[in-house]
């Protein structure tokens, strides 16, 4: 894969570190479990996808993406 397609490690401002850690601690396990449930058929992509997206929003996905985008924008990689 071309190097320009790989996201480098990001460094978050000190004031965001605790918040990003808390968000990751809830979002990542949920995504891993949901992925397994979609793959095994326990969740149906047609019937359960909207509920999955709603749950991600409740877990703070928008804020997580905002903090990640800010860290990327401050990095030398975005220039």
C-alpha distance (Angstrom), angle and dihedral (degrees) to the residues before:
residue distance angle dihedral
X1 . . .
X2 3.82 . .
X3 3.79 113.0 .
X4 3.79 92.5 -125.5
X5 3.83 88.5 65.9
X6 3.81 94.4 57.0
X7 3.79 118.3 90.9
X8 3.79 109.3 -131.8
X9 3.79 122.6 -138.3
X10 3.78 108.9 -76.4
X11 3.77 126.3 -141.0
X12 3.77 115.3 -147.1
X13 3.79 124.2 -151.3
X14 3.79 111.0 -99.7
X15 3.80 91.7 -111.5
X16 3.84 90.3 58.6
X17 3.81 99.6 44.7
X18 3.80 97.7 88.2
X19 3.79 93.5 44.3
X20 3.82 94.1 48.6
X21 3.82 90.0 48.0
X22 3.81 91.5 52.1
X23 3.79 92.2 47.9
X24 3.81 92.4 48.1
X25 3.81 90.4 48.5
X26 3.80 90.5 61.1
X27 3.80 103.6 29.7
X28 3.81 100.8 47.3
X29 3.82 97.4 52.1
X30 3.80 90.1 45.7
X31 3.82 91.9 51.5
X32 3.81 92.0 47.3
X33 3.80 92.2 50.1
X34 3.81 93.3 44.8
X35 3.81 91.2 49.1
X36 3.79 90.6 53.5
X37 3.80 91.1 47.0
X38 3.83 92.7 49.9
X39 3.82 91.3 47.8
X40 3.80 94.1 48.8
X41 3.80 93.0 45.0
X42 3.80 95.2 -114.1
X43 3.81 85.5 121.1
X44 3.78 121.5 38.4
X45 3.80 118.2 -138.1
X46 3.80 91.5 -144.3
X47 3.80 97.4 47.7
X48 3.80 104.8 27.6
X49 3.81 105.3 36.8
X50 3.81 96.9 90.7
X51 3.81 91.4 49.4
X52 3.81 88.5 49.3
X53 3.81 91.1 53.6
X54 3.81 91.0 46.2
X55 3.80 90.5 53.1
X56 3.80 91.2 50.6
X57 3.79 89.0 53.9
X58 3.82 90.9 50.3
X59 3.80 89.6 51.4
X60 3.82 90.8 56.4
X61 3.79 103.1 -100.6
X62 3.81 93.4 152.5
X63 3.81 91.6 54.2
X64 3.82 91.1 45.2
X65 3.81 90.5 52.8
X66 3.81 90.9 46.3
X67 3.81 92.3 53.5
X68 3.81 91.5 45.1
X69 3.80 92.2 49.2
X70 3.80 90.8 49.2
X71 3.82 91.0 51.5
X72 3.81 90.6 48.8
X73 3.81 92.1 47.7
X74 3.81 90.2 52.7
X75 3.80 92.7 48.9
X76 3.77 125.1 92.6
X77 3.82 88.2 -120.3
X78 3.80 94.0 73.0
X79 3.77 93.7 58.2
